[in-house]
Amino acid sequence: MDSPHTIGLFRGPEILPWLEDAARLRISVFREWPYLYDGNFEYERDYLAAYAQSKESLLVLALDGDEVVGASTGMPLADSEPAFRQPFVEQGMPVGSVFYFGESVLLSAYRGRGIGHAFFDSREAHARALGRFRWTAFCSVDRDAADTRRPDGYRPNDAFWSNRGYQSRPGMAMRLPWQEAGRGEVDHSLTFWLRELEQAA
């Protein structure tokens, strides 16, 4: 029988008490393909602290009792690091019109229960309620399908994202280094996906 879960929404400074739980979850989930990330707790905590400093950010948590089993983040793109903003500047898209989605991480035992949709629904509703964003966007890591580290039976999230109205923009990409287990720091390419955010009537 599936364990019950609840969804919690935390905005701006409300995120602070959850930084360590979210950091540990990111390290655990991002060790998997396609990220293969060898995470550092202090870095993760500092990275997530930027969301707590943004007044219009959102942290969506999936909770099983008191345990954080999933987390998803979003903030105005204008509050993000310059590397995330630059592809939009190069395309002539106003940074202030974009609400950026960070990660969605979820323990494998809780997948397939609609939590991923709840993450997107919550962040899109939050961006829409702020009233000034035209787009929601996120980026995904590019991996060679022939990479021998790719697990058998791995299913990318492309169909899920497309079904939610997001489109990959191959001309909008950025590069980001991170530590991979056994390989040290590796430079990665990430491609942006965008959706035009319809406004409520």
Contact map, one row per residue, 1 for C-alpha under 8 A:
111000000000000000000000000000000000000000000000000000000000000000000000000000000000000000000000000000000000000000000000000000000000000000000000000000000000000000000000000000000000000000000000000000000
111100000000000000000000000000000000000000000000000000000000000000000000000000000000000000000000000000000000000000000000000000000000000000000000000000000000000000000000000000000000000000000000000000000
111110000000000000000000000000000000000000000000000000000000000100000000000000000000000000000000000000000000000000000000000000000000000000000000000000000000000000000000000000000000000000000000000000000
011111000000000000000000000000000000000000000000000000000000000100000000000000000000000000000000000000000000000000000000000000000000000000000000000000000000000000000000000000000000000000000000000000000
001111100000000000000000000000000000000000000000000000000000011110000000000000000000000000000000000000000000000000000000000000000000000000000000000000000000000000000000000000000000000000000000000000000
000111110000000000000000000000000000000000000000000000000000011110000000000000000000000000000000000000000000000000000000000000000000000000000000000000000000000000000000000000000000000000000000000000000
000011111000000000000000000000000000000000000000000000000001111000000000000000000000000000000000000000000000000000000100000000000000000000000000000000000000000000000000000000000000000000000000000000000
000001111100000000000000000000000000000000000000000000000001111000000000000000000000000000000000000000000000000000000000000000000000000000000000000000000000000000000000000000000000000000000000000000000
000000111110000000000000000000000000000000000000000000000111100000000000000000000000000000000000000000000000000000000000010000000000000000000000000000000000000000000000000000000000000000000000000000000
000000011111011000000000000000000000000000000000000000000111000000000000000000000000000000000000000000000000000000000000000000000000000000000000000000000000000000000000000000000000000000000000000000000
000000001111111000000000000000000000000000000000000100111110000000000000000000000000000000000000000000000000000000000000000000000000000000000000000000000000000000000000000000000000000000000000000000000
000000000111111000000000000000000000000000000000001111111100000000000000000000000000000000000000000000000000000000000000000000000000000000000000000000000000000000000000000000000000000000000000000000000
000000000011111100000000000000000000000000000000000111100000000000000000000000000000000000000000000000000000000000000000000000000000000000000000000000000000000000000000000000000000000000000000000000000
000000000111111110000000000000000000000000000000000100000000000000000000000000000000000000000000000000000000000000000000000000000000000000000000000000000000000000000000000000000000000000000000000000000
000000000111111111100000000000000000000000000000001100000110000000000000000000000000000000000000000000000000000000000000000000000000000000000000000000000000000000000000000000000000000000000000000000000
000000000000111111100000000000000000000000000000100100000000000000000000000000000000000000000000000000000000000000000000000000000000000000000000000000000000000000000000000000000000000000000000000000000
000000000000011111110000000000000000000000000000000000000000000000000000000000000000000000000000000000000000000000000000000000000000000000000000000000000000000000000000000000000000000000000000000000000
000000000000001111111100000000000000000000000000000000000000000000000000000000000000000000000000000000000000000000000000000000000000000000000000000000000000000000000000000000000000000000000000000000000
000000000000001111111110000000000000000000001001100000000000000000000000000000000000000000000000000000000000000000000000000000000000000000000000000000000000000000000000000000000000000000000000000000000
000000000000000011111111000000000000000000001000000000000000000000000000000000000000000000000000000000000000000000000000000000000000000000000000000000000000000000000000000000000000000000000000000000000
000000000000000001111111100000000000000000000000000000000000000000010000000000000000000000000000000000000000000000000000000000000000000000000000000000000000000000000000000000000000000000000000000000000
000000000000000001111111110000000000000000001001000000000000000000010010000000000000000000000000000000000000000000000000000000000000000000000000000000000000000000000000000000000000000000000000000000000
000000000000000000111111111000000000000010011001000000000000000000000000000000000000000000000000000000000000000000000000000000000000000000000000000000000000000000000000000000000000000000000000000000000
000000000000000000011111111100000000000010010000000000000000000000000000000000000000000000000000000000000000000000000000000000000000000000000000000000000000000000000000000000000000000000000000000000000
000000000000000000001111111110000000000000000000000000000000000000011110000000000000000000000000000000001110000000000000000000000000000000000000000000000000000000000000000000000000000000000000000000000
000000000000000000000111111111000000001000010000000000000000000000000000000000000000000000000000000000001000000000000000000000000000000000000000000000000000000000000000000000000000000000000000000000000
000000000000000000000011111111100000111110010000000000000000000000000000000000000000000000000000000000000000000000000000000000000000000000000000000000000000000000000000000000000000000000000000000000000
000000000000000000000001111111110000000000000000000000000000000000000000000000000000000000000000000000000000000000000000000000000000000000000000000000000000000000000000000000000000000000000000000000000
000000000000000000000000111111110000000000000000000000000000000000000000000000000000000000000000000000001110000000000000000000000000000000000000000000000000000000000000000000000000000000000000000000000
000000000000000000000000011111111111111000000000000000000000000000000000000000000000000000000000000000001000000000000000000000000000000000000000000000000000000000000000000000000000000000000000000000000
000000000000000000000000001111111011111000000000000000000000000000000000000000000000000000000000000000000000000000000000000000000000000000000000000000000000000000000000000000000000000000000000000000000
000000000000000000000000000111111111100000000000000000000000000000000000000000000000000000000000000000000000000000000000000000000000000000000000000000000000000000000000000000000000000000000000000000000
000000000000000000000000000001111111000000000000000000000000000000000000000000000000000000000000000000000000000000000000000000000000000000000000000011100000000000000000000000000000000000000000000000000
000000000000000000000000000001011111000000000000000000000000000000000000000000000000000000000000000000000000000000000000000000000000000000001010000001000000000000000000000000000000000000000000000000000
000000000000000000000000000001111111100000000000000000000000000000000000000000000000000000000000000000000000000000000000000000000000000000001000000000000000000000000000000000000000000000000000000000000
000000000000000000000000000001111111110000000000000000000000000000000000000000000000000000000000000000000000000000000000000000000000000000000000000000000000000000000000000000000001100000000000000000000
000000000000000000000000001001110011111000000000000000000000000000000000000000000000000000000000000000000000000000000000000000000000000000000000000000000000000000000000000000000111100000000000000000000
000000000000000000000000001001100001111100000000000000000000000000000000000000000000000000000000000000000000000000000000000000000000000000000000000000000000000000000000000000000111100000000000000000000
000000000000000000000000011001100000111110110000000000000000000000000000000000000000000000000000000000000000000000000000000000000000000000000000000000000000000000000000000000000010000000000000000000000
000000000000000000000000001000000000011111110000000000000000000000000000000000000000000000000000000000000000000000000000000000000000000000000000000000000000000000000000000000000000000000000000000000000
000000000000000000000011001000000000001111111000000000000000000000000000000000000000000000000000000000000000000000000000000000000000000000000000000000000000000000000000000000000000000000000000000000000
000000000000000000000000000000000000000111111100000000000000000000000000000000000000000000000000000000000000000000000000000000000000000000000000000000000000000000000000000000000000000000000000000000000
000000000000000000000000000000000000001111111110000000000000000000000000000000000000000000000000000000000000000000000000000000000000000000000000000000000000000000000000000000000000000000000000000000000
000000000000000000000011011000000000001111111111000000000000000000000000000000000000000000000000000000000000000000000000000000000000000000000000000000000000000000000000000000000000000000000000000000000
000000000000000000110110000000000000000011111111100000000000000000000000000000000000000000000000000000000000000000000000000000000000000000000000000000000000000000000000000000000000000000000000000000000
000000000000000000000000000000000000000001111111110000000000000000000000000000000000000000000000000000000000000000000000000000000000000000000000000000000000000000000000000000000000000000000000000000000
000000000000000000000000000000000000000000111111111000000000000000000000000000000000000000000000000000000000000000000000000000000000000000000000000000000000000000000000000000000000000000000000000000000
000000000000000000100110000000000000000000011111111100000000000000000000000000000000000000000000000000000000000000000000000000000000000000000000000000000000000000000000000000000000000000000000000000000
000000000000000100100000000000000000000000001111111110000000000000000000000000000000000000000000000000000000000000000000000000000000000000000000000000000000000000000000000000000000000000000000000000000
000000000000000000000000000000000000000000000111111111000000000000000000000000000000000000000000000000000000000000000000000000000000000000000000000000000000000000000000000000000000000000000000000000000
000000000001001000000000000000000000000000000011111111001110000000000000111000000000000000000000000000000000000000000000000000000000000000000000000000000000000000000000000000000000000000000000000000000
000000000011111100000000000000000000000000000001111111101000000000000000000000000000000000000000000000000000000000000000000000000000000000000000000000000000000000000000000000000000000000000000000000000
000000000001100000000000000000000000000000000000111111100000000000000000000000000000000000000000000000000000000000000000000000000000000000000000000000000000000000000000000000000000000000000000000000000
000000000001100000000000000000000000000000000000011111111000000000000000001000100000000000000000000000000000000000000000000000000000000000000000000000000000000000000000000000000000000000000000000000000
000000000011100000000000000000000000000000000000000111111000000000000000000000000000000000000000000000000000000000000000000000000000000000000000000000000000000000000000000000000000000000000000000000000
000000000011000000000000000000000000000000000000000001111100000000000000001100000000000000000000000000000000000000000000000000000000000000000000000000000000000000000000000000000000000000000000000000000
000000000011000000000000000000000000000000000000001101111110000000000000111100000000000000000000000000000000000000000000000000000000000000000000000000000000000000000000000000000000000000000000000000000
000000001111001000000000000000000000000000000000001000011111000000000000111000000000000000000000000000000000000000000000001001000000000000000000000000000000000000000000000000000000000000000000000000000
000000001110001000000000000000000000000000000000001000001111100000000011110000000000000000000000000000000000000000000000000000000000000000000000000000000000000000000000000000000000000000000000000000000
000000111100000000000000000000000000000000000000000000000111110000000011100000000000000000000000000000000000000000000010011000000000000000000000000000000000000000000000000000000000000000000000000000000
000000111000000000000000000000000000000000000000000000000011111000011111000000000000000000000000000000000000000000000000000000000000000000000000000000000000000000000000000000000000000000000000000000000
000011110000000000000000000000000000000000000000000000000001111100011110000000000000000000000000000000000000000000100000000000000000000000000000000000000000000000000000000000000000000000000000000000000
000011110000000000000000000000000000000000000000000000000000111111111100000000000000000000000000000000000000000000000000000000000000000000000000000000000000000000000000000000000000000000000000000000000
001111000000000000000000000000000000000000000000000000000000011111111000000000000000000000000000000000000000000000000000000000000000000000000000000000000000000000000000000000000000000000000000000000000
000011000000000000000000000000000000000000000000000000000000001111100000000000000000000000000000000000000000000000000000000000000000000000000000000000000000000000000000000000000000000000000000000000000
000000000000000000000000000000000000000000000000000000000000001111110000000000000000000000000000000000000000000000000000000000000000000000000000000000000000000000000000000000000000000000000000000000000
000000000000000000000000000000000000000000000000000000000000001111111000000000000000000000000000000000000000000000000000000000000000000000000000000000000000000000000000000000000000000000000000000000000
000000000000000000001100100000000000000000000000000000000000111101111110000000000000000000000000000000000000000000000000000000000000000000000000000000000000000000000000000000000000000000000000000000000
000000000000000000000000100000000000000000000000000000000000111100111110000000000000000000000000000000000110010000000000000000000000000000000000000000000000000000000000000000000000000000000000000000000
000000000000000000000000100000000000000000000000000000000000111000011111000000000000000000000000000000011110000000000000000000000000000000000000000000000000000000000000000000000000000000000000000000000
000000000000000000000100100000000000000000000000000000000011110000011111100000000000000000000000000000111100000000000010000000000000000000000000000000000000000000000000000000000000000000000000000000000
000000000000000000000000000000000000000000000000000000000011100000000111110000000000000000000000000011111000000000000010000000000000000000000000000000000000000000000000000000000000000000000000000000000
000000000000000000000000000000000000000000000000001000001111000000000011111000000000000000000000000011110000000000000000001000000000000000000000000000000000000000000000000000000000000000000000000000000
000000000000000000000000000000000000000000000000001000001110000000000001111100000000000000000000001111000000000000000000001000000000000000000000000000000000000000000000000000000000000000000000000000000
000000000000000000000000000000000000000000000000001001011100000000000000111110110000000000000000001111000000000000000000000000000000000000000000000000000000000000000000000000000000000000000000000000000
000000000000000000000000000000000000000000000000000000011000000000000000011111110000000000000001011100000000000000000000000000000000000000000000000000000000000000000000000000000000000000000000000000000
000000000000000000000000000000000000000000000000000000000000000000000000001111110001100000000011011100000000000000000000000000000000000000000000000000000000000000000000000000000000000000000000000000000
000000000000000000000000000000000000000000000000000000000000000000000000000111110000100000000011010000000000000000000000000000000000000000000000000000000000000000000000000000000000000000000000000000000
000000000000000000000000000000000000000000000000000001000000000000000000001111111000000000000000000000000000000000000000000000000000000000000000000000000000000000000000000000000000000000000000000000000
000000000000000000000000000000000000000000000000000000000000000000000000001111111101100000000000000100000000000000000000000000000000000000000000000000000000000000000000000000000000000000000000000000000
000000000000000000000000000000000000000000000000000000000000000000000000000000111111100000000000000000000000000000000000000000000000000000000000000000000000000000000000000000000000000000000000000000000
000000000000000000000000000000000000000000000000000000000000000000000000000000011111110000000000000000000000000000000000000000000000000000000000000000000000000000000000000000000000000000000000000000000
000000000000000000000000000000000000000000000000000000000000000000000000000000001111111000000000000000000000000000000000000000000000000000000000000000000000000000000000000001100000000000000000000000000
000000000000000000000000000000000000000000000000000000000000000000000000000010011111111000000000000000000000000000000000000000000000000000000000000000000000000000000000000001000000000000000000000000000
000000000000000000000000000000000000000000000000000000000000000000000000000011011111111110000010000000000000000000000000000000000000000000000000000000000000000000000000000000000000000000000000000000000
000000000000000000000000000000000000000000000000000000000000000000000000000000000111111111000000000000000000000000000000000000000000000000000000000000000000000000000000000000000000000000000000000000000
000000000000000000000000000000000000000000000000000000000000000000000000000000000011111111100000000000000000000000000000000000000000000000000000000000000000000000000000000111000000000000000000000000000
000000000000000000000000000000000000000000000000000000000000000000000000000000000000111111111110000000000000000000000000000000000000000000000000000000000000000000000000000100000000000000000000000000000
000000000000000000000000000000000000000000000000000000000000000000000000000000000000111111111110000000000000000000000000000000000000000000000000000000000000000000000000000000000000000000000000000000000
000000000000000000000000000000000000000000000000000000000000000000000000000000000000011111111000000000000000000000000000000000000000000000000000000000000000000000000000000000000000000000000000000000000
000000000000000000000000000000000000000000000000000000000000000000000000000000000000001111111000000000000000000000000000000000000000000000000000000000000000000000000000000100000000000000000000000000000
000000000000000000000000000000000000000000000000000000000000000000000000000000000000000111111100000000000000000000000000000000000000000000000000000000000000000000000000000000000000000000000000000000000
000000000000000000000000000000000000000000000000000000000000000000000000000000000000000111111110100000000000000000000000000000000000000000000000000000000000000000000000000000000000000000000000000000000
000000000000000000000000000000000000000000000000000000000000000000000000000000000000000110011111110000000000000000000000000000000000000000000000000000000000000000000000000000000000000000000000000000000
000000000000000000000000000000000000000000000000000000000000000000000000000011000000100110001111110000000000000000000000000000000000000000000000000000000000000000000000000000000000000000000000000000000
000000000000000000000000000000000000000000000000000000000000000000000000000111000000000000000111111000000000000000000000000000000000100000000000000000000000000000000000000000000000000000000000000000000
000000000000000000000000000000000000000000000000000000000000000000000000000000000000000000001111111000000000000000000000000000000001111000000000000000000000000000000000000000000000000000000000000000000
000000000000000000000000000000000000000000000000000000000000000000000000000111000000000000000111111100000000000000000000000000000000111110000000000000000000000000000000000000000000000000000000000000000
000000000000000000000000000000000000000000000000000000000000000000000000011110000000000000000001111110000000000000000000000000100000101110000000000000000000000000000000000000000000000000000000000000000
000000000000000000000000000000000000000000000000000000000000000000000000011110010000000000000000011111000000000000000000000000000000000111000000000000000000000000000000000000000000000000000000000000000
000000000000000000000000000000000000000000000000000000000000000000000001111000000000000000000000001111100000000000000000001000000000000111000000000000000000000000000000000000000000000000000000000000000
000000000000000000000000000000000000000000000000000000000000000000000001111000000000000000000000000111110000000000000000000000000000000001100000000000000000000000000000000000000000000000000000000000000
000000000000000000000000000000000000000000000000000000000000000000000011100000000000000000000000000011111000000000000000000000000000000000000000000000000000000000000000000000000000000000000000000000000
000000000000000000000000000000000000000000000000000000000000000000000111100000000000000000000000000001111100000000010010000000000000000000000000000000000000000000000000000000000000000000000000000000000
000000000000000000000000110011000000000000000000000000000000000000000111000000000000000000000000000000111110000000000000000000000000000000000000000000000000000000000000000000000000000000000000000000000
000000000000000000000000100010000000000000000000000000000000000000001110000000000000000000000000000000011111011000000000000000000000000000000000000000000000000000000000000000000000000000000000000000000
000000000000000000000000100010000000000000000000000000000000000000001100000000000000000000000000000000001111111000000000000000000000000000000000000000000000000000000000000000000000000000000000000000000
000000000000000000000000000000000000000000000000000000000000000000000000000000000000000000000000000000000111111000000000000000000000000000000000000000000000000000000000000000000000000000000000000000000
000000000000000000000000000000000000000000000000000000000000000000000000000000000000000000000000000000000011111000000000000000000000000000000000000000000000000000000000000000000000000000000000000000000
000000000000000000000000000000000000000000000000000000000000000000001000000000000000000000000000000000000111111110100000000000000000000000000000000000000000000000000000000000000000000000000000000000000
000000000000000000000000000000000000000000000000000000000000000000000000000000000000000000000000000000000111111111110000000000000000000000000000000000000000000000000000000000000000000000000000000000000
000000000000000000000000000000000000000000000000000000000000000000000000000000000000000000000000000000000000011111100000000000000000000000000000000000000000000000000000000000000000000000000000000000000
000000000000000000000000000000000000000000000000000000000000000000000000000000000000000000000000000000000000011111110000000000000000000000000000000000000000000000000000000000000000000000000000000000000
000000000000000000000000000000000000000000000000000000000000000000000000000000000000000000000000000000000000001111111100000000000000000000000000000000000000000000000000000000000000000000000000000000000
000000000000000000000000000000000000000000000000000000000000010000000000000000000000000000000000000000000000011111111110000000000000000000000000000000000000000000000000000000000000000000000000000000000
000000000000000000000000000000000000000000000000000000000000000000000000000000000000000000000000000000010000001011111111000000000000000000000000000000000000000000000000000000000000000000000000000000000
000000000000000000000000000000000000000000000000000000000000000000000000000000000000000000000000000000000000000001111111100000000000000000000000000000000000000000000000000000000000000000000000000000000
000000100000000000000000000000000000000000000000000000000000000000000000000000000000000000000000000000000000000001111111110000000000000000000000000000000000000000000000000000000000000000000000000000000
000000000000000000000000000000000000000000000000000000000001000000000011000000000000000000000000000000010000000000111111111000000000000000000000000000000000000000000000000000000000000000000000000000000
000000000000000000000000000000000000000000000000000000000000000000000000000000000000000000000000000000000000000000011111111100000000000000000000000000000000000000000000000000000000000000000000000000000
000000000000000000000000000000000000000000000000000000000000000000000000000000000000000000000000000000000000000000001111111110000000000000000000000000000000000000000000000000000000000000000000000000000
000000001000000000000000000000000000000000000000000000000001000000000000000000000000000000000000000000000000000000000111111111000000000000000000000000000000000000000000000000000000000000000000000000000
000000000000000000000000000000000000000000000000000000000101000000000000110000000000000000000000000010000000000000000011111111100000000000000000000000000000000000000000000000000000000000000000000000000
000000000000000000000000000000000000000000000000000000000000000000000000000000000000000000000000000000000000000000000001111111110000000100000000000000000000000000000000000000000000000000000000000010000
000000000000000000000000000000000000000000000000000000000000000000000000000000000000000000000000000000000000000000000000111111111000000000000000000000000000000000000000000000000000000000000000000000000
000000000000000000000000000000000000000000000000000000000100000000000000000000000000000000000000000000000000000000000000011111111100000000000000000000000000000000000000000000000000000000000000000000000
000000000000000000000000000000000000000000000000000000000000000000000000000000000000000000000000001000000000000000000000001111111110100100000000000000000000000000000000000000000000000000000000000000000
000000000000000000000000000000000000000000000000000000000000000000000000000000000000000000000000000000000000000000000000000111111111100000000000000000000000000000000000000000000000000000000000000011110
000000000000000000000000000000000000000000000000000000000000000000000000000000000000000000000000000000000000000000000000000011111110000000000000000000000000000000000000000000000000000000000000000000000
000000000000000000000000000000000000000000000000000000000000000000000000000000000000000000000000000000000000000000000000000001111111100000000000000000000000000000000000000000000000000000000000000000000
000000000000000000000000000000000000000000000000000000000000000000000000000000000000000000000000000000000000000000000000000000111111100000000000000000000000000000000000000000000000000000000000000000100
000000000000000000000000000000000000000000000000000000000000000000000000000000000000000000000000100000000000000000000000000000010111110000000000000000000000000000000000000000000000000000000000000000000
000000000000000000000000000000000000000000000000000000000000000000000000000000000000000000000001111000000000000000000000000000110111111100000000000000000000000000000000000000000000000000000000000010000
000000000000000000000000000000000000000000000000000000000000000000000000000000000000000000000000110000000000000000000000000000000001111100000000000000000000000000000000000000000000000000000000000111000
000000000000000000000000000000000000000000000000000000000000000000000000000000000000000000000000111000000000000000000000000000000000111110000000000000000000000000000000000000000000000000000000011110000
000000000000000000000000000000000000000000000000000000000000000000000000000000000000000000000000011110000000000000000000000100100000111111000000000000000000000000000000000000000000000000000000011110000
000000000000000000000000000000000000000000000000000000000000000000000000000000000000000000000000011110000000000000000000000000000000001111100000000000000000000000000000000000000000000000000001111000000
000000000000000000000000000000000000000000000000000000000000000000000000000000000000000000000000000111000000000000000000000000000000000111110000000000000000000000000000000000000000000000000001110000000
000000000000000000000000000000000000000000000000000000000000000000000000000000000000000000000000000001000000000000000000000000000000000011111000000000000000000000000000000010000000000000000111100000000
000000000000000000000000000000000000000000000000000000000000000000000000000000000000000000000000000000000000000000000000000000000000000001111100000000000000000000000000000000000000000000000111100000000
000000000000000000000000000000000110000000000000000000000000000000000000000000000000000000000000000000000000000000000000000000000000000000111110000000000000000000000000000000000000000000011110000000000
000000000000000000000000000000000000000000000000000000000000000000000000000000000000000000000000000000000000000000000000000000000000000000011111000000000000000000000000000000000000000000011110000000000
000000000000000000000000000000000100000000000000000000000000000000000000000000000000000000000000000000000000000000000000000000000000000000001111101000000000000000000000000000000000000000000000000000000
000000000000000000000000000000000000000000000000000000000000000000000000000000000000000000000000000000000000000000000000000000000000000000000111111000000000000000000000000000000000000000000000000000000
000000000000000000000000000000000000000000000000000000000000000000000000000000000000000000000000000000000000000000000000000000000000000000000011111001000000000000000000000000000000000000000000000000000
000000000000000000000000000000000000000000000000000000000000000000000000000000000000000000000000000000000000000000000000000000000000000000000001111101000000000000000000000000000000000000000000000000000
000000000000000000000000000000000000000000000000000000000000000000000000000000000000000000000000000000000000000000000000000000000000000000000011111111000000000000000000000000000000000000000000000000000
000000000000000000000000000000000000000000000000000000000000000000000000000000000000000000000000000000000000000000000000000000000000000000000000011111100000000000000000000000000000000000000000000000000
000000000000000000000000000000001000000000000000000000000000000000000000000000000000000000000000000000000000000000000000000000000000000000000000001111100000000000000000000000000000000000000000000000000
000000000000000000000000000000001100000000000000000000000000000000000000000000000000000000000000000000000000000000000000000000000000000000000000111111110100000000000000000000000000000000000000000000000
000000000000000000000000000000001000000000000000000000000000000000000000000000000000000000000000000000000000000000000000000000000000000000000000000111111100000000000000000000000000000000000000000000000
000000000000000000000000000000000000000000000000000000000000000000000000000000000000000000000000000000000000000000000000000000000000000000000000000001111100000000000000000000000000000000000000000000000
000000000000000000000000000000000000000000000000000000000000000000000000000000000000000000000000000000000000000000000000000000000000000000000000000000111110000000000000000000000000000000000000000000000
000000000000000000000000000000000000000000000000000000000000000000000000000000000000000000000000000000000000000000000000000000000000000000000000000001111111000000000000000000000000000000000000000000000
000000000000000000000000000000000000000000000000000000000000000000000000000000000000000000000000000000000000000000000000000000000000000000000000000000001111100000000000000000000000000000000000000000000
000000000000000000000000000000000000000000000000000000000000000000000000000000000000000000000000000000000000000000000000000000000000000000000000000000000111111000000000000000000000000000000000000000000
000000000000000000000000000000000000000000000000000000000000000000000000000000000000000000000000000000000000000000000000000000000000000000000000000000000011111110000000000000000000000000000000000000000
000000000000000000000000000000000000000000000000000000000000000000000000000000000000000000000000000000000000000000000000000000000000000000000000000000000001111111000000000000000000000000000000000000000
000000000000000000000000000000000000000000000000000000000000000000000000000000000000000000000000000000000000000000000000000000000000000000000000000000000001111111100000000000000000000000000000000000000
000000000000000000000000000000000000000000000000000000000000000000000000000000000000000000000000000000000000000000000000000000000000000000000000000000000000111111110000000000000000000000000000000000000
000000000000000000000000000000000000000000000000000000000000000000000000000000000000000000000000000000000000000000000000000000000000000000000000000000000000111111111110000000000000000000000000000000000
000000000000000000000000000000000000000000000000000000000000000000000000000000000000000000000000000000000000000000000000000000000000000000000000000000000000011111111110000000000000000000000000000000000
000000000000000000000000000000000000000000000000000000000000000000000000000000000000000000000000000000000000000000000000000000000000000000000000000000000000001111111100000000000000000000000000000000000
000000000000000000000000000000000000000000000000000000000000000000000000000000000000000000000000000000000000000000000000000000000000000000000000000000000000000111111100000000000000000000000000000000000
000000000000000000000000000000000000000000000000000000000000000000000000000000000000000000000000000000000000000000000000000000000000000000000000000000000000000011111110000000000000000000000000001000000
000000000000000000000000000000000000000000000000000000000000000000000000000000000000000000000000000000000000000000000000000000000000000000000000000000000000000011111111000000000000000000000000111000000
000000000000000000000000000000000000000000000000000000000000000000000000000000000000000000000000000000000000000000000000000000000000000000000000000000000000000011001111100000000000000000000000111000000
000000000000000000000000000000000000000000000000000000000000000000000000000000000000000000000000000000000000000000000000000000000000000000000000000000000000000000000111110000000000000000000011110000000
000000000000000000000000000000000000000000000000000000000000000000000000000000000000000000000000000000000000000000000000000000000000000000000000000000000000000000000011111110000000000000000011110000000
000000000000000000000000000000000000000000000000000000000000000000000000000000000000000000000000000000000000000000000000000000000000000000000000000000000000000000000001111110000000000000000011000000000
000000000000000000000000000000000000000000000000000000000000000000000000000000000000000000000000000000000000000000000000000000000000000000000000000000000000000000000000111110000000000000000010000000000
000000000000000000000000000000000000000000000000000000000000000000000000000000000000001100100000000000000000000000000000000000000000000000000000000000000000000000000000111111000000000000000011000000000
000000000000000000000000000000000000000000000000000000000000000000000000000000000000001000000000000000000000000000000000000000000000000000100000000000000000000000000000111111100000000000001111000000000
000000000000000000000000000000000000000000000000000000000000000000000000000000000011001000000000000000000000000000000000000000000000000000000000000000000000000000000000000111110000000000001110000000000
000000000000000000000000000000000000000000000000000000000000000000000000000000000010000000000000000000000000000000000000000000000000000000000000000000000000000000000000000011111000000000111100000000000
000000000000000000000000000000000000000000000000000000000000000000000000000000000000000000000000000000000000000000000000000000000000000000000000000000000000000000000000000001111100000000111100000000000
000000000000000000000000000000000000000000000000000000000000000000000000000000000000000000000000000000000000000000000000000000000000000000000000000000000000000000000000000000111110000011110000000000000
000000000000000000000000000000000000110000000000000000000000000000000000000000000000000000000000000000000000000000000000000000000000000000000000000000000000000000000000000000011111000111110000000000000
000000000000000000000000000000000000111000000000000000000000000000000000000000000000000000000000000000000000000000000000000000000000000000000000000000000000000000000000000000001111101111000000000000000
000000000000000000000000000000000001110000000000000000000000000000000000000000000000000000000000000000000000000000000000000000000000000000000000000000000000000000000000000000000111111111000000000000000
000000000000000000000000000000000001110000000000000000000000000000000000000000000000000000000000000000000000000000000000000000000000000000000000000000000000000000000000000000000011111100000000000000000
000000000000000000000000000000000000000000000000000000000000000000000000000000000000000000000000000000000000000000000000000000000000000000000000000000000000000000000000000000000001111100000000000000000
000000000000000000000000000000000000000000000000000000000000000000000000000000000000000000000000000000000000000000000000000000000000000000000000000000000000000000000000000000000011111111000000000000000
000000000000000000000000000000000000000000000000000000000000000000000000000000000000000000000000000000000000000000000000000000000000000000000000000000000000000000000000000000000111111111000000000000000
000000000000000000000000000000000000000000000000000000000000000000000000000000000000000000000000000000000000000000000000000000000000000000000000000000000000000000000000000000001111001111100000000000000
000000000000000000000000000000000000000000000000000000000000000000000000000000000000000000000000000000000000000000000000000000000000000000000000000000000000000000000000000000001111001111110000000000000
000000000000000000000000000000000000000000000000000000000000000000000000000000000000000000000000000000000000000000000000000000000000000000000000000000000000000000000000000000111100000011111000000000000
000000000000000000000000000000000000000000000000000000000000000000000000000000000000000000000000000000000000000000000000000000000000000000001100000000000000000000000000000000111100000001111100000000000
000000000000000000000000000000000000000000000000000000000000000000000000000000000000000000000000000000000000000000000000000000000000000000001100000000000000000000000000000011110000000000111110000000000
000000000000000000000000000000000000000000000000000000000000000000000000000000000000000000000000000000000000000000000000000000000000000000111100000000000000000000000000000011110000000000011111000000000
000000000000000000000000000000000000000000000000000000000000000000000000000000000000000000000000000000000000000000000000000000000000000000111100000000000000000000000001111111000000000000001111100000000
000000000000000000000000000000000000000000000000000000000000000000000000000000000000000000000000000000000000000000000000000000000000000011110000000000000000000000000001110110000000000000000111110000000
000000000000000000000000000000000000000000000000000000000000000000000000000000000000000000000000000000000000000000000000000000000000000011110000000000000000000000000111100000000000000000000011111000000
000000000000000000000000000000000000000000000000000000000000000000000000000000000000000000000000000000000000000000000000000000000000001111000000000000000000000000000111100000000000000000000001111100000
000000000000000000000000000000000000000000000000000000000000000000000000000000000000000000000000000000000000000000000000000000000000001110000000000000000000000000001110000000000000000000000000111110000
000000000000000000000000000000000000000000000000000000000000000000000000000000000000000000000000000000000000000000000000000000000000011100000000000000000000000000000000000000000000000000000000011111000
000000000000000000000000000000000000000000000000000000000000000000000000000000000000000000000000000000000000000000000000000100010000111100000000000000000000000000000000000000000000000000000000001111100
000000000000000000000000000000000000000000000000000000000000000000000000000000000000000000000000000000000000000000000000000000010000010000000000000000000000000000000000000000000000000000000000000111110
000000000000000000000000000000000000000000000000000000000000000000000000000000000000000000000000000000000000000000000000000000010010000000000000000000000000000000000000000000000000000000000000000011111
000000000000000000000000000000000000000000000000000000000000000000000000000000000000000000000000000000000000000000000000000000010000000000000000000000000000000000000000000000000000000000000000000001111
000000000000000000000000000000000000000000000000000000000000000000000000000000000000000000000000000000000000000000000000000000000000000000000000000000000000000000000000000000000000000000000000000000111
